[in-house]
Amino acid sequence: MTDYYVSYAAVMVLATVILLFAVGTFATWKLLRPQRPNWEKLEIYECGIDPVGETWKQPNVRYYIFAFLFVVFDVEALFLFPWAVVYEQLGLFAVVEMILFVVILLFGLAYAWGRKVLDWV
């Protein structure tokens, strides 16, 4: 039973060294950095423009949906390219499955288009 625990001693030593290094690095940075706060450093900064009114506003949901659609169609490309290389070897079943996959994505695109998600105006 002791041989079992001895085999993990190197892992524990390495984890301890990593933890001490991380804590030591952050402590050293905190001690050595210059600490001269003033009102300009503490002021809210956003794209070089002074904020007017509230500093936080809810962005339009359309941007999130557009980003989600980009990810969906990016993943589609990840599935289509390897499939296109070997589709002759996969047979008719793989062709039908990929057609079904593309049709489902096209329904999603048509839905997004109908809901005017893709309009930037």
C-alpha positions as CSV (number, residue, x, y, z in Angstrom):
1,M,0.0,0.0,0.0
2,T,2.9,2.4,0.7
3,D,4.3,1.9,-2.8
4,Y,1.0,3.1,-4.2
5,Y,1.3,6.4,-2.4
6,V,5.0,6.8,-3.0
7,S,4.3,6.8,-6.8
8,Y,2.2,10.0,-6.3
9,A,5.0,11.8,-4.4
10,A,6.4,13.4,-7.5
11,V,3.0,14.7,-8.5
12,M,2.5,16.2,-5.1
13,V,5.9,17.8,-5.1
14,L,5.3,19.3,-8.5
15,A,1.9,20.6,-7.5
16,T,3.4,22.2,-4.5
17,V,6.2,23.9,-6.5
18,I,3.6,25.2,-9.0
19,L,1.4,26.6,-6.3
20,L,4.3,28.3,-4.5
21,F,5.6,29.7,-7.8
22,A,2.2,31.2,-8.6
23,V,1.6,32.7,-5.2
24,G,5.2,33.9,-5.0
25,T,4.9,35.6,-8.4
26,F,1.7,37.4,-7.6
27,A,3.1,38.5,-4.2
28,T,6.3,39.8,-5.8
29,W,4.3,41.8,-8.4
30,K,2.2,43.3,-5.7
31,L,5.2,44.4,-3.6
32,L,7.3,45.7,-6.6
33,R,4.7,47.5,-8.6
34,P,4.3,51.3,-8.4
35,Q,1.2,52.4,-6.5
36,R,0.3,55.9,-7.6
37,P,-3.5,56.0,-8.0
38,N,-5.0,59.3,-9.2
39,W,-8.4,60.4,-10.5
40,E,-7.4,59.8,-14.1
41,K,-6.5,56.1,-13.5
42,L,-9.6,55.5,-11.5
43,E,-11.9,57.1,-14.1
44,I,-14.1,54.8,-16.3
45,Y,-12.6,54.5,-19.8
46,E,-14.4,53.2,-22.8
47,C,-13.0,53.4,-26.3
48,G,-11.4,56.8,-25.6
49,I,-14.8,58.5,-25.2
50,D,-15.9,60.0,-21.9
51,P,-19.0,58.1,-20.7
52,V,-22.3,60.1,-20.7
53,G,-25.1,58.8,-18.6
54,E,-25.1,55.2,-17.4
55,T,-21.8,53.4,-17.9
56,W,-23.5,50.0,-18.6
57,K,-26.1,49.4,-21.2
58,Q,-27.7,46.2,-22.4
59,P,-26.5,45.4,-26.0
60,N,-29.1,44.3,-28.5
61,V,-29.9,40.6,-28.4
62,R,-29.5,40.5,-32.2
63,Y,-25.7,40.6,-31.9
64,Y,-25.7,37.5,-29.6
65,I,-27.9,35.6,-32.0
66,F,-25.8,36.6,-35.0
67,A,-22.7,35.3,-33.1
68,F,-24.5,32.1,-32.3
69,L,-25.4,31.6,-36.0
70,F,-21.8,32.1,-36.9
71,V,-20.7,29.4,-34.5
72,V,-23.4,27.0,-35.8
73,F,-22.4,27.5,-39.4
74,D,-18.7,27.3,-38.5
75,V,-19.3,23.9,-36.9
76,E,-21.2,22.9,-40.0
77,A,-18.1,23.6,-42.1
78,L,-16.1,21.5,-39.6
79,F,-18.4,18.6,-40.3
80,L,-18.7,19.1,-44.1
81,F,-15.0,19.3,-45.1
82,P,-13.9,15.9,-43.6
83,W,-17.1,14.3,-44.9
84,A,-16.5,15.6,-48.4
85,V,-13.0,14.0,-48.5
86,V,-14.3,10.5,-47.7
87,Y,-18.0,10.5,-48.7
88,E,-17.4,7.9,-51.6
89,Q,-16.2,5.4,-49.0
90,L,-19.0,5.9,-46.6
91,G,-21.9,4.9,-48.9
92,L,-25.5,6.1,-49.4
93,F,-26.3,6.2,-45.7
94,A,-23.7,8.8,-45.1
95,V,-24.9,10.9,-48.0
96,V,-28.5,10.8,-46.7
97,E,-27.4,11.7,-43.2
98,M,-25.4,14.7,-44.5
99,I,-28.2,15.9,-46.6
100,L,-30.5,15.7,-43.6
101,F,-27.9,17.6,-41.5
102,V,-27.7,20.4,-44.1
103,V,-31.5,20.6,-44.5
104,I,-31.9,21.1,-40.7
105,L,-29.3,23.8,-40.8
106,L,-31.1,25.4,-43.8
107,F,-34.4,25.4,-41.8
108,G,-32.5,27.2,-39.0
109,L,-31.1,29.8,-41.4
110,A,-34.6,30.3,-43.0
111,Y,-36.0,30.8,-39.5
112,A,-33.3,33.4,-38.6
113,W,-33.9,35.1,-41.9
114,G,-37.6,35.2,-41.4
115,R,-37.2,36.7,-37.9
116,K,-35.0,39.4,-39.4
117,V,-32.0,38.4,-37.3
118,L,-29.6,38.9,-40.2
119,D,-30.8,42.5,-40.9
120,W,-28.4,45.1,-39.4
121,V,-30.7,48.0,-39.8
